[in-house]
Amino acid sequence: MAIKDTQLQLVPDDLDTLRELIAKRYDKLSNRLRQVADYVMAQPMLVAVETMATIAEQANVPLSTLSRFSNAMGFSGFSQMQALFRDQYLNRPRDYKERVRRAREQDELGPESPMAIFQDYGNANIEAMEQLQMSVSPQKLEHAVALMDKADTIYIQGARRAYPVAFYLWYALMKSDNNVVLLDDHGGMLTPMTRRMCERDVLVTVTFSPYAPETNRLIEQAHGKGIPIVAITDNLMATHGGMLAVCFEVQEGEVMGFRSLSSSMYMAQALAVSLMCRETS
C-alpha cells in the first residue's frame, strides 16, 4: 500500500492504494470525475484491457475527463494509472464462466437441476475467491492484522447476512489470547457494550448491501472515537468508505440471485489465523 511522493503529488503504486485514494477523495470530485471514479471502481477488468477511447465512451465522459481524473489521483496521465489495472488483472488465471458453459453443453444439464446449481455455485465461488486473491495486497493484510494484534480489545460486528461471518471470526479468535467481543443486540445490549470502546481498540465489521443501519451507526460511533475500523464489505465506495482504516472489498459469487459468503469467510479465516500465528512467533 506504498505511496510515492512525486512532484508533491501522491501517486499510488498499486491498485489497492488507488481504490482507497478514490474513496477518500470521492466527495470532493466534480460530477464528471465521479463518473470516472464509479466506472473504474465497478469495472476494473475493463479498465485493464480496453482502450482509452472505449473506456471514455462506456463511462459516458470525454477523453479529456479520463486524463483529468488520472491527474487528480496524482498520475502524469491515463496510461500510468491504467498500468496499475493491467498489472493486477491481465494475468487472471482461468475463466470459469466459459468452463461452466462448456460443461453444461457437454452434460446437457438442466439449468435448475441440483447438479447444475452445485456446479454453478462451486465455480462462482472459485472465481470470486480468485478475484479476491488478486485484489488484496500484502500491505493491506499486514495493516489489518497489525491493528488487531495491538488492540486492547477486538470488537466484531455484522448484521443480517453478514452475521455468520462476524460470528465465525469471533468464534475463531476466542481460541486466541486476544480479548474479543462480539457485538450483537441480544437483550438490547448493543449500546451498553459499545460504550466501552476506545481508541486503543479496533472494530472489525462485516457489512453488505443493503447496509444495516445499526452497522452504519456503529461505524460512525467508532470513527468519532478515533477507533480504527477494519471492514469486510462489498463496496469500498459505500457511504462510510472514508472512515475505514482498512477495507477488504469482497465480491461474492451469485447464483439465481442468491449470494454466497465463501469469499467473506475466506477473508475472515485468513485474518483469524494470521493473528493467531503472531502469538506463536
N, C-alpha and C positions, 0 to 999 in steps of 0.2 A: 504494500500500500504506500510505497515511497512516492514522494512528490519532488520533482526537481525545480529548483529556482532558476528560471531563465528570463533575463531581462525584466526582472521584477514581476514576472508572471508565474503563477503556479501551474506547472504542466504535469498532469497525471502521466505516469509511465506504465500503468496497467489499467485494464478495463474496470476492475473493481473500484479503483480510486476515482476514475472518471464518473461512474454512476453515482458515487457518493457526493462528488462535487456538484453534479447536476441537481441532485436532490436538495442540497443546501442552498443553491443559488436560484432554484426554480421560481420562487415567489418574486424575485427581483428582475426576472427576464421579461422582455416585451412579449406581446401576444404571438408575434411571428416566431420568436426564438423558442417560445414554449411549444409551438407546433413541432419544431425540430426536436426538442427535448422529448416530447411524448413519443415521437416516431422512433428515435434511436433507442429509447428505453424499451419500447414494445417490440421492435423488430431488429435486434442486434445481428441476427444472421444475415438479413438483407443488407444492412449497412456494411457488413463484411464483404459481400460478394457483388453488389450492384454498383453501377457507375454513379457518379455524382449527379448526372442529369436524371437518371431514373429515380434516385432517392428524392431529389427535389420535387419531381412530379408526384411521387407517391405521398410525400409529406405535404403536398399542395403549397409549396413555397418557392420563391425564385431561387436560382442558383446562388445568388449573392447572399441569401439568408443562411445557407449552409456555411459559407465562409465566415460570416459574421458570428454565427454560433460557435464555430471552431475557435475563432479569436477570443470570444467571450470565455471559453474554457481554458484559454492560455496557449493554444496551439498556433503555429505560424500559418496554418492553412488546413483545409479539409483532409488532404491526403495524410497529414501527420496524425490527425485524430483517427481516421479510418484504419490506419495501420494497427491500432490497438485492437479493433474489432477483428481484423484479419488474423492477428497473432492468436487470438482467443478461439476463433471459430472455424478457420479453414481446415483444420486437421480433425474435424469431427469424425470419430471412428466408424460409425455404422448408421445406416438409415433403416431403422426398424419398421417404419411405416411401409416401406417397399417390401420388406421381408414378410410382414403380416399379409399384405395384399397377395403376394405370390403363394403363401401357404394356404390362404383361403381359396384361391383359384384351384390349386392342386388337390386340396382335400374336399372341395365342394361343401364347405361348412355353411350352415345357415347362419345369418348374421346374429340371431338371438339364441343360438344353441349354447349350452353350457360350455362346450369346448371352445367355441369361438370367443365367448366372453372371457374365459380363462386365458386364452392366448392374447386377447386384446389388452387385458389388464396387465399381464406379465410384460408384454412388450412396451406398453405405455409407461410402466414403472421403470423399466430398464432405461428407456430413452430419457425419462425425466431425471433419473439419478446420474446418468452420464452427462446430461446438461448441467446438473448441479456441480459435478466434479470439475467441469471446465470453467464454471463461473465463480467459484470460490477460490480466493487467493490464499497462499500460506500465511501472508501477513495478517489477513483478516481473522483467520482461525487462531493464530497466535495471540492476537489482541484480545479476542473474546475469552480465551482460556486464561490469559493473564489477569483480566478483570475479575473473573470468577475465583481465581486462585487467591488473590489478595483481599477479597471481600470478607468482611466480618460475617455477613450473612448473605446467602444467595436466596433471593425471593423469586419464586417461579409462578407464572400465571398464564392461563389460557382458558377461554370460554367456548362453549358450544363445540363446534367441530375441532377446534384447536385443543380442547381439554385433554384428550387422550395423549397428545404429545407432551403437554406440560406435566401430566400425571406420570408418564413414563420417566421423564427427566428427573422429576422429584424422587421417584422410586429408585432409580439407578444411583442418584447421588446420596440417598440415605445410607448406602453402603460405604460411603467415603467418610473421611474425617471432617468434612465441611459442615457448617451449620446451614441447614437447608429448610426453607419454609415454603409450603405450597399454599398459595393464596386462592381461596375459593370462598363462596358466600354461604357455605353451610351454616345454618343458625344465625345468619345475618352478621357474621363476624369479620367480613372483609374490611370494613372501615377501621375497626379497632386494631386489626392485625397490621394494616398499612401505616398506622400512626408511628410504629416503631422504626420504620425505615429511615435511614440517614445516609449521608454521603459516603460513609465507609462501607456501605453495602453495594450490591448490584441487583438489578431487576432483569430477569430473563423472561421475556414474554413471547407467546406464540399467538399470532392473530392473522386471520384470513378474511377476505371479503365475503359477506358484508361485515365490517369490523364491529365487534361487540362494544357497545357504549361503555361498559364497565372497564374494558381494557383501555379504551381511549382515555378515560378519566384517570386511570392508574398511571399511564404513560405521562400524562400532563403533570400529575402529582409528583411522580418521581423526578421528572425533569426540573420541576420547580424547586425541589430539594437538592439538586445537584447530584442526583444518584445516576451513575452510568447505566445505560439500558442496552441490553443485547436482545435483538429481536429475530425471530424466525417468522417470516411473513411472505405474502405472495406479491407484494408491490412496494418497492422502495419509495415510489412516488406518492404513497398514501399521505394523508394529512400530517402525520406526525413523523415523517421520514427525517426531517431535520433535527429531531430531538434524540435520535438514536446514536449511541456511541459505536455500535456495530450492528449491521443489518444483513442477515442472510436471506436473500430473495430466493424463494423456492417455488418453482412451477411444477405442480403435481400432475401426474398422469390422470387422464379423464376418459371415461367410457360411458356413453349414453347419458351424459350429464352428471355422473357420479364421480366425484374427485377422490383420488386416493390420498393416503397420508404417508406413503412409503418414504418419499424423499425427506419429509419433515422428521420422521422417526430416524432415518439415517443420519440427519444432521444432529438430532438430539443425542443419539448414541455416540457419535464422534466427539461431541463436546463433553459428554459424561466420562467416557473412557480416557480422553486426553487429560481431563482434570485429575482423574484418579491415578494416572501414570505419573503425574507431578509428585504425588505423595510417596511413590516408591523410588523415585530417582534421587 
